[in-house]
């Protein structure tokens, strides 16, 4: 019989007003990312460095994908 392998549920939360995004695994907060490289580093610190952050199904990108890092826009025109 095949052994069930449990994968962590990684969530990159929707962007905050400053464009940062919280990162959590299985309801445990890991940190705050301001860029895709931050997500990679946060996951590396918890031994998930083999995850291809832009292509994996292990990450639930909420409020936008790996390319969405909006910051505050001060349109004064």
PEMOUR-V597007 format. One record per residue. RES is the residue in three letters. SS is DSSP state (h for helix, s for strand, l for the rest). PSI is psi in whole degrees, -180 to 180 (NA if undefined). Layout:
res={RES;RES}
ss={SS;SS}
psi={PSI;PSI}
This chain:
res={UNK;UNK;UNK;UNK;UNK;UNK;UNK;UNK;UNK;UNK;UNK;UNK;UNK;UNK;UNK;UNK;UNK;UNK;UNK;UNK;UNK;UNK;UNK;UNK;UNK;UNK;UNK;UNK;UNK;UNK;UNK;UNK;UNK;UNK;UNK;UNK;UNK;UNK;UNK;UNK;UNK;UNK;UNK;UNK;UNK;UNK;UNK;UNK;UNK;UNK;UNK;UNK;UNK;UNK;UNK;UNK;UNK;UNK;UNK;UNK;UNK;UNK;UNK;UNK;UNK;UNK;UNK;UNK;UNK;UNK;UNK;UNK;UNK;UNK;UNK;UNK;UNK}
ss={l;l;l;l;l;l;l;l;l;s;s;s;l;l;l;l;l;l;l;l;s;s;s;s;s;l;l;s;s;s;s;s;s;l;l;h;h;h;h;h;h;h;h;h;h;l;l;l;l;l;l;l;l;l;l;l;l;l;s;s;s;l;l;l;l;l;l;l;l;l;l;l;l;l;l;l;l}
psi={139;142;135;126;122;126;147;149;100;131;128;111;164;152;140;179;-30;2;-9;157;128;148;130;159;123;50;13;120;132;-33;-173;131;141;1;161;-38;-32;-39;-45;-45;-42;-44;-34;-39;-20;26;32;36;-6;2;127;97;-29;-13;-12;153;-3;-19;129;102;105;136;19;162;-165;-21;-1;102;65;137;-179;140;123;79;103;11;NA}
